[in-house]
């Protein structure tokens, strides 16, 4: 008489992340689906295994930032403040890797040189800084719409003879013999009045 051995049936369920794989017997699976495998035993007891495989997605995000020198950005637990391309791995809502590529450009502070002539007693203001004396000054001025700018300011203070006489529409000034004169307009900005010399 013949003896028939009934195979044993098993069902298993797996969830893996995209890019991962599972092994059932000699078979590898990495795509979602239902797979049926027969495993043979040396004792003649076969096992038929049904595998339900779910593949959860991973994410890849590429982002670009431009920041000013002295500033930084945070991606996950990492902080970046130097120009470069950075790769950060986080977990997405499915518990799988989320890879973020961050391209960072760090701009240097701007620089500008200003030559300014002011009248004695006047004040030149830039940002929160005011100057009334002659000299060369360097200040950083913040700008909410761009990076901070380093200003090199050269200030020349002109001391004027204010002994000016007015007769109708004519102005005159008295000075020592042999001296030279130059008329300036000091109302809003110190401007040389061309041709107004003596």
Long-range contacts (C-beta under 8 A, 24 or more apart in sequence): 5-44, 5-45, 5-46, 7-38, 7-45, 7-46, 7-47, 7-48, 8-45, 8-46, 8-47, 8-48, 9-47, 9-48, 9-49, 9-50, 10-47, 10-48, 10-49, 10-50, 11-49, 11-50, 11-51, 11-52, 12-49, 12-50, 12-51, 12-52, 13-51, 13-52, 13-53, 13-54, 14-51, 14-52, 14-53, 14-54, 15-53, 15-54, 15-55, 15-56, 16-53, 16-54, 16-55, 16-56, 17-55, 17-56, 17-57, 17-58, 17-94, 17-95, 17-96, 17-97, 18-55, 18-56, 18-57, 18-58, 18-96, 19-58, 19-97, 22-51, 22-53, 24-49, 24-51, 25-49, 29-53, 30-55, 31-55, 56-94, 56-95, 56-96, 57-92, 57-94, 57-96, 58-92, 58-96, 58-97, 58-98, 58-99, 59-92, 59-96, 59-97, 59-98, 59-99, 60-98, 60-99, 60-100, 60-101, 61-98, 61-99, 61-100, 61-101, 62-100, 62-101, 62-103, 63-100, 63-101, 63-102, 63-103, 64-102, 64-103, 64-104, 64-105, 65-102, 65-103, 65-104, 65-105, 66-104, 66-105, 66-106, 66-107, 67-104, 67-105, 67-106, 67-107, 68-106, 68-107, 68-109, 68-146, 68-147, 68-148, 69-106, 69-107, 69-108, 69-109, 69-147, 70-109, 70-148, 71-106, 73-102, 73-104, 75-100, 75-102, 76-100, 80-104, 81-106, 82-106, 107-147, 108-147, 109-140, 109-147, 109-148, 109-149, 109-150, 110-146, 110-147, 110-148, 110-149, 110-150, 111-149, 111-150, 111-151, 111-152, 112-149, 112-150, 112-151, 112-152, 113-151, 113-152, 113-153, 113-154, 114-151, 114-152, 114-153, 114-154, 115-154, 115-156, 116-153, 116-154, 116-155, 116-156, 116-190, 117-155, 117-156, 117-157, 117-158, 117-190, 118-155, 118-156, 118-157, 118-158, 118-186, 118-190, 119-157, 119-158, 119-160, 119-184, 119-186, 119-190, 120-157, 120-158, 120-159, 120-160, 122-186, 122-190, 124-153, 124-155, 126-151, 126-153, 127-151, 131-155, 132-157, 133-157, 158-184, 158-190, 160-184, 160-186, 173-198
